[in-house]
Amino acid sequence: MIIAIMDYNGREICFSASNEDEAKKAFPGGVVIRTLDADEAYSNQIAEAVYRAKEHKYRLEDALSHCEEYLDERNVLFDKDVLEAEGHLENIVIEFEHRFDCNLDENSIWNAVIRNYFQDKL
C-alpha cells in the first residue's frame, strides 16, 4: 500500500510505503491518500482528497463566521483562537457534515448545529 500526505494544493509533503501514523506525524493536518495503484487511480484520489480538504477548510471558515454571529447576537464574549484551539469549530463542522442535506439551505443547517452545540455551553 502507498500512503502519501498532501497539502491543500495537492503537493506531496510526505511519502510512506507502509506507516500512515508516521506520515500523519510528519505533516499534521495533511490529506491522507491511500492507494494500491500509482497511476490514474492515485491522481483521482489526490484530486478528490484535495477537493474534500479544501471544502473542509472552507467549512471551518463558515463555522467561525456563523459562531461569531451567533455569539455576538447573544452578547457572549469569546476568543476565536479558543474556538479553534479547543476543537469547537472542528466539532461543529463534523456535525454540520453529518446533518448536511441538499434539500435544506446551508444557513438553516449551520444555525441549528450551532444552536444545539452551544445550548449547554453558554
Buried (B, 14 or more C-beta within 10 A) or exposed (E): EBBBBBBBEBEEBBEBEEEEEEBBEBBEEBBBBEBEEEEEEBEEBBEEBBEEBBEBEEBBEBBBEBBEEBBEEEEEEBEEEEBBEEEBBBEBBBBBEEBEEEEEEBEEBBBBBBEEBBEEEE
